[in-house]
């Protein structure tokens, strides 16, 4: 089921959701744990003048177990209280929310290893620098507090905004696990998932623990949601690298327009540069090439959004306007990069896969997200590899540099503090196609059932007709047997009875045609109409045509003499309780 709703909590109305301690199962965490949720704040905590509790089993008094909350200085903290009531937590070193986060969805996750102890916080799947605090030990207090969403204890720290897809785990989620799953709904049966609230217009816990919530303050559900589609996250392959020309190019055009360069693939850094170094002079042009294996995307999917995530260590710009990061397409022949791939791109006026990341907007020692445009999305392969080339705007615009500082260093490896390049792709599996297929299957089922019913009715009609024909022939035999015994009136009776019989058969045929026609009209399969009616009419007319031949055969063998007129039954050859078909 797709993500359809989120829960809208209003600070002014002290709204929240909770489950009493006596009603919950699995939320008395006694060892390692992880917490996750999506949040869209309607104002900063610092503006509200109070913190926003996100997920907590903490009554803000004496019964305190664990919590994840936004503080009134716009930082975030995760913590727990040990069995003796001593707190241990970690707090983000800097604010994780700013003015630009108001009205914007953000995903927060926190992991707690109480043995080490190590407490880690993530914003949008990227770890946040934190400062530990407190001396709590390697245990968690088994409190009687309810578990709350959007408050501490139902008395304060009320949240103001939307919250969605809340998860409580009884283990430490890895950075890779958080990254792989934060933009996709889970099933609810995942290992170590002890509480999972999708908040899709209800308060149900999707796990088998059935920790269903109860609302307080009459919050409402919103159709504003953080994600709706499937998300695929690809990590740059080990073959990423950068290629540069220099230091022996004294002419800028030779450095920029070269067909090959020096390959550097250290699995540590990527560089993009467009710079001039005095002493030669020497010009350097450096481009980075980032491959992703994207063949796992469904062939029929529709990509709705795609983001390139780059961790930038340092940046520099000597010449204004030359230090913007530009995403272009690499046409390299294979995933294995070579020095000759320096020019595996469109040199002048290339198609750009995203709005340029302006130099002023590049954050250092942080992840920078570049949203691909329709062109960039079109470069993503669903059957093979996707190749991006990063260039600086001075290189793309053919602007000769005058300084040595226009160069950026980007992470090409990964640890707890930085991120290897990522491609985050959001896609649908083709809702129109799926809907059409579903409707087609449903229609087919109806048609099959209808056809089965129609065939059954036709079989019934045919059986009745055959039975009627058999009965009629028996009566004819009886009539003819009687007539043969009365030769004086034989010919007259034969003519009369044959006329009546033919009229009866024709009337029966007409009624049969009407009945079968009505049956056939109940289906869209028109071929049944001609097939069924033709078959039935053929059988009936063959029966009619056989009557004269049958009578002729009898006439040739009739005996001499006969009985009187009183031996003749009713001229129609039918008993009083017999009715033709359709009457």
Residue, then its C-alpha position, 0 to 999 in steps of 0.5 A: x500500500x502506498x503512503x497516503x497520509x501523515x498526522x498533523x499535530x497542532x501545538x496550540x491544541x496540545x495534540x499527540x498520540x500515545x499507547x499506555x504502558x500496560x497496553x504495549x508490547x516490545x516498547x520497553x527497550x532494554x538494550x540497543x535501539x533505533x528510532x526513525x520518523x519523518x517530520x515537517x515542522x510548521x515553525x522552528x522550535x526556537x520560534x515556538x519557545x519549546x522543544x518538539x518531542x518526536x518519539x518518547x517513552x518518557x513522562x518528563x517526570x519520574x518515569x523516563x526510558x528513552x526519547x528523540x526530540x528537537x530542542x528549543x535551540x533547533x538542535x536534536x537529541x536522542x537519549x535514555x535513562x538507565x535503570x538508576x535514572x541517570x541520563x545519557x544522550x547525544x546532542x547535535x553540535x549545531x542546529x539541524x533546523x533552519x528557516x529553510x526547513x519550515x514546511x519541508x519534510x526531513x527524516x530523522x533517525x537515531x541509533x543507540x548502542x548502550x554497550x559502547x556507548x555510542x549514540x548517533x543521529x542522522x538527518x536525511x540518512x546523513x550522520x550529524x555531528x554530535x556531542x555526547x552528554x550524561x553518564x547513564x550506564x548500559x541499561x534502560x529503565x523499565x518505566x511505566x510511562x506511556x509511549x508518546x508521539x509528539x509530546x513528553x508525558x502529554x504535558x509539554x514539548x508538543x510538536x507543531x507540524x506533520x509526522x509520518x512513518x514512525x519506526x522503533x527498532x530493537x537493534x542498531x540500524x546501520x547507516x546503509x540500512x537507514x539510507x536504503x529504507x528511509x524513503x520507502x514504506x516497510x511491511x511491518x514484519x522486518x526483523x527487530x521492528x517492534x513498532x511501526x506506524x504508517x499513519x495512513x489515516x489510522x493509528x495502527x501498528x503494522x507489526x505483530x505487536x499491535x501497539x495501536x495508538x490513541x489520539x489526544x486533542x483531536x489531531x487530523x490526518x493530512x494527505x501531505x506526505x514525505x514520499x509516495x513512490x519507490x526509492x532506489x539508492x545507488x552508490x558510485x562504483x569503485x571505478x569513479x575517478x578524475x582526469x586532469x590535463x596539465x601541468x605542461x599546457x601553457x595554452x588554455x585551449x590545449x588543456x581544455x580541448x585535449x583528447x586525453x589526460x592523466x587518470x587519478x583514481x585514489x578511491x579517496x578524492x574526486x576533483x573538479x578544477x578550472x585553474x591557472x598556476x603561475x610559473x609557466x603559465x600552466x593551465x589545469x582542467x580537471x573533470x570527475x567521472x561517476x558511474x552508477x550501476x542502475x540496471x536494477x530499476x524496473x524496466x517499465x518504471x517511470x522515474x519521477x525525481x532523481x538526486x545526486x548527492x556529493x560530499x564536498x570537503x573543500x571548495x575554492x574560486x579565484x574567478x567569479x562565475x567559474x566555480x559552479x558545479x555542472x552535471x553533464x553526461x559522460x559517454x565513456x565506453x565502459x565502467x572502467x575509466x581511462x585517461x582517454x575518457x577525458x573528452x568522452x563528453x560534449x565539450x561546448x554547450x553540453x546538455x546539463x543534467x541539473x541546475x548548476x550548483x552555484x559556488x555560493x551554495x556549495x556546503x563544505x564538510x557536508x552533503x550537497x544534493x543536486x536535483x536532476x532535471x528532465x534531461x538528467x533523469x533521461x540519462x539514467x539507464x534502467x538496463x545498464x550503467x549510468x555515467x555522469x561527468x562533473x565539470x566546473x562552469x569555467x570549463x563548460x563556458x570556455x572561460x580562461x582562468x586567471x587564478x589557481x584557487x578554482x578547485x573543489x575536492x569531493x569525497x570518493x570513499x566513505x566512513x562515519x563522517x562522509x558519504x560516497x557519491x549517491x544517486x537517489x532515484x524515486x520512481x513509480x512502477x507505472x500506475x496507469x499501466x498497473x491500473x489498466x492491467x488490473x481493470x483488464x484482469x477484472x473485466x476478463x474475469x467478468x467475461x469468463x464468468x459471463x461466458x460460462x453462464x451463457x454457455x450454461x444457459x445455451x446448453x440448457x436451451x439445447x437440451x430442452x429443444x432436443x428433449x422437445x424434438x425427441x418427444x415430438x417424434x414419439x408423438x408423430x410415430x404414435x399419430x402416424x401409427x393411428x393414421x395408418x390404421x385408418x386409410x380412408x382419411x390417411x392423406x387428409x390427416x397427414x396433410x393437416x397434422x404435417x401443417x400443424x406440426x410445421x407451424x409448431x416447429x416454426x413457432x418454436x424456432x422463433x421463440x428459440x431465436x428470441x431466447x438465444x438472442x437475449x442470452x447472447x446480448x448479455x456478453x460482448x463476445x459477439x462471435x458467440x451469437x452467430x456460432x450459437x444461433x447458427x448451430x441451433x437453427x441448423x439442428x432445428x431446420x434439419x429436424x423439420x426437413x427430416x419430417x417429410x422424409x420420415x412420413x414418406x418412408x412410413x407411407x411406403x410401408x403402411x398396412x391395409x385397413x385401419x380403425x375408426x376415427x375415435x382412435x385418433x388423438x388430438x390433432x396437434x399430437x400433444x397431450x393437454x399438459x404439454x406446452x411448447x417451449x416458450x409458452 
